[in-house]
Amino acid sequence: MAFRLCGIPTWLHWSFPGVGLGIGVPAGLASWWLAPDAAWALFGWTALAVTAVVLVHEAGHVVVARLLGIEIEGLSFAAGGGCCLIGETDAHWRDLLYSGAGLLAQAVLAVALWPVAGTPWPLAPSPNGAVVLAATNGLLLVLNAWPSGHSDGMRIVRAWRAMRGTP
């Protein structure tokens, strides 16, 4: 489905909920033997949390791209997550800031959730949305920052090396 979101061409593939389900199903199954009553709640909260974190992450890229004057060609959401499609940047420092923006948005979310989440999930009697959102955000923050493939972490490493003039 194609539509415009805040003036940005956006493509939403039917498989996008799969990113949340892909993490929600194992989370629910893993909790089944610890707290069977909470397994369905954990599954549901995790699926919603992954979707929310992807949206927050991509919003971070959009905000910084607009502040830096980087052309946003579109947003794409599919089973693999989200992607903010941009034009070429004219400076490595812009690419560095843009690449770190999604991670920064997730870090801000983590700080905002800190007082609300309370007890970490394994110690909580039943999962609640804030705890699951905080844990999911933490996991996805690490995965997005890890420098591999086309991750933001790798884009940051490449931009930093280019700024320093090292291969």
Secondary structure, 3 states (H helix, E strand, C coil): CEEEECCEEEEECCCCHHHHHHHHHHHHHHHHCCCHHHHHHHHHHHHHHHHHHHHHHHHHHHHHHHHHCCCEEEEEEECCEEEEEECCCCCHHHHHHHHHHHHHHHHHHHHHHHHHHCCCHHHCCCCCHHHHHHHHHHHHHHHHHCCCCCCHHHHHHHHHHHHHCCC
